[in-house]
Amino acid sequence: MSKIVRLPPYHCCLNPIELIWNQLKSFLRKHGKLDSKLETVRTQAIQFLKSIDEEAVANTMDHVMDAEIDLKTIMDADFEQNLRDDEMDSGDDDISF
């Protein structure tokens, strides 16, 4: 069954490709040298991308979805608190201008 996953457009912690990109950069830093030729870096990057297995990608997606759920929970709690605060403030009869 296909599933549509909403991807946040900008937040690096909520976008799976950004997490994979970070893993690639770490791999290149670990296995590369400052004076590596561009072709060497390209070869190492391709090696990394070929080595990523389906489970690693699934784990990255799960991590993002968990982070999104946590963020939504926090935002919902803040929203509900703001509603309660607004309701309490609207009950004040001593409004002055």
C-alpha positions, -999 to 999 in steps of 0.1 A, spaced: 0 0 0 14 34 -9 16 61 16 20 99 12 45 114 36 44 152 40 79 166 39 86 199 56 102 221 31 130 238 51 136 222 86 167 200 84 156 178 113 123 171 97 135 163 62 149 128 56 171 139 27 189 164 49 197 137 74 211 114 47 230 144 33 245 149 68 255 112 69 272 116 35 292 146 47 303 128 78 314 98 57 334 121 34 350 138 63 360 104 79 372 88 47 386 118 28 415 142 30 416 179 27 437 176 -5 415 149 -21 408 155 -58 372 161 -68 370 127 -86 381 110 -54 354 127 -34 328 119 -61 338 82 -60 336 81 -22 302 98 -23 289 73 -48 303 45 -26 284 58 4 252 62 -15 254 27 -29 260 14 6 229 28 21 204 0 26 166 1 28 166 -4 66 188 27 71 164 48 49 134 34 68 150 43 101 156 78 89 120 81 79 108 67 112 130 92 130 116 121 111 80 110 117 87 106 154 102 141 155 72 155 137 48 138 161 67 152 191 67 187 175 30 185 168 23 174 204 43 204 217 26 228 193 -9 215 202 -2 219 239 10 254 234 -21 262 213 -44 248 239 -26 268 267 -29 300 246 -67 293 242 -71 289 279 -51 321 285 -72 340 260 -104 327 277 -92 338 311 -81 372 297 -115 377 280 -132 373 313 -115 405 327 -141 433 332 -114 459 341 -104 467 305 -91 502 302 -80 521 272 
